Each structure stands twice: as C-alpha cells, then as structure tokens.
Amino acid sequence: MSHSLTRIWIHAVWSTKDRFPFLNKEKRIKIVNHLKTRFEESECGVRIINGTEDHLHALFILNQNESIKDIIKNVKGETSHWINQSNFYKAKFSWQIGYGAFSVSESLVKNVEQYIKNQEKHHKKMSFQEELNKFLKAYGLLDQVTP
C-alpha cells in the first residue's frame, strides 16, 4: 500500500478547573463552536462536542500526523485563552489539567454520538465522577488513577 490510511475515532473528555460550573448553556454553545473550529484546524474531523456545566465530551477522528496529547493540549490551551480574551467570565477560566481519551470502534460511533448528545439528561442520573469512573473501569484504567 503506497499510502498510510487511518480512521481512529477518539472519545475525549475533560473538565473545567476544579469542575467549576462555568459552562452554562449559552456560553457552552459558543465554546463548543470554537472548539469544533480548533479541532478542524488540527485536521481532526469532529462528529460531536457536548457536555454540561463542568465538563465536555468530544468525538473526533484522530489526525494521523498528530498525537492525542498534542491535539488536546492545543485545543484546550487555545480555547481557554480565547475564553479569557473574550471576557466571558469575571474570573479567570481554565480547563482541568489532563483529560480522558478512549478509542471508539466504527460500529459504535453512532452510540457514542447519542451518548454525548444526551449529556444533560444523562447527568441527572449520574455525576461526572461516576461517569469518569465507569469509563476508566471499562478501559482497564481505574487502578491507574490516584484518588
């Protein structure tokens, strides 16, 4: 094969610093649109980004020439800078250090998209910490997290 072909779906999750509920619905829409643009500029096709007041989920295709670490770092960094320059908040905005990134099988992309789409409804039943622990357990990472 003369070309390198990849299609790796990533479900990324990250929160606001100290899980502060900065992301009210109105501001979240603007921030999500800005994030989509940043992902697209990183040549990562975005399927959906959504979340709640204190965290976001993104489902995107990994750019084969970039690491997940660099993509998430750049997207989060530029977006927090943009939020602060736009004076969205009186306090300084920042994302929590770190993130979760999980591979998604092509056959499950629609399921994950629906899951992300229904975040507000979903979090009426489960906290962000419970959700994160569920992902960590499913991917065999729960024992790698310090309390």
N, C-alpha and C positions, 0 to 999 in steps of 0.2 A: 504494500500500500504506500503510495507516494505522499499522502497527506496524513497528518495527525488529526483524527476526529474524536471529539469528546462531547458528551452531553451528560453532565453531572449536576443533578438538582441538589440544592442546598436549602435546608430549612434553618434559618438563623434566628436567634432570639437574644435580645439584650434589653437591659432596663435603664431607667433614669438613675442618676446617682442617689444612693440611699433609698431607692424606689419611691422617690418623692413624686406625688401625682401631678406632674407638670402638664401632662398630655391630655387636656380636656378636648372634647370632640372637635371644636372649631379649629384649635391650633394643631391638633393631630392631623387633620386633613391637609393643612399646608405643609406640615413637616413630612408627612408621608409622600406628598407630591415631590418635595425637594429630594427626599431620599431616592425615589424612583429615578429621578434625573441623574443623581450621583452614581447609582448602580449602572444605569445605561451608559454613562460616560466611561465607566470601568469595563464596558463591553460584557456586562452581565445582564442577560435578559431577565426581567422581573415579571413574575406571574401575579404576585400579590404582596402587599405590605399592609398590615393592620395590627391593632393591639388595643390596649386600654390606657388608663391614665398613667401607669407606671412602667410599661414595657411594650415592646414591639416584636412582631414576627415578620420575617421576610422569606419568601420563596423565590429563589432565583437560580439561573443557570451559571455555574462557575466558569469564568474566563480561564481557558486552559493555560494562559501565559502568566497568570497571577495566583498568588496563594490566597487562601481564605483569610488568613491573618492580615495580609496587606489590604485586601479589599475591605474587610470590615473596619479595620483601623482607619483607612482613608475616608470611608463613607461616614463613619461616626464622627471622626475628627472635623471634617469639613462641615458637616451638618450642625454640630454643636457650635462651631464658630459662626456659621450663618444665623443660627437662632439668636446668639448673643448680639451679633451686629444688627439684627433686625429689631432688637429691643422687645422681644415677645414677652419677657418677664422682667420684673424689677430685680429679682435675684439672679445670680449667675447660673446658667444652665450647663449641665454636663451629663454625659452618659456614665453609667457604672463602668468601671474597668472590667474588661472581659466580655464574654459572650458564649452562647452555645451554638454550635453548628452541626447539623445532622444530615447525613445523606438521605435522599428520598428516591426510592425506586420509581421508574417511569410509570409503572402500573398504579402507584399510589399518589401521584401528583394531584389529581382531582380531589382526593380525600383530604390531603393536606391543605389544599386551597380552601376547601369548605371549612376546615377546622380554623384556619386563620381568619377567614371571612366572619366567622361567628364568635370572635373573641369576647365581646361584651356579654353575650348570652352565656358563653362557656364559663366566664369568671364569676357568674352569680352562684355557681356551684362549687368552684374550686379556686383557691388562692394561686397567685403566681408561683409561690414557693412549692406548693403541692404539684402544680403543673410541671415545674422545672425538675423536681424530684422524679416525677413519672417518666420524663424524657431520659434523665440520667440513668434510671434503672433499666429502661427499655434498651438503652445503648451500652449497658455494662459499665457505666462511668460513675455510679453513685459512690463507690468506695474511694474514688479519686478526689472527692470534694471534701474540704475541711469545713466543719460546722462553724 
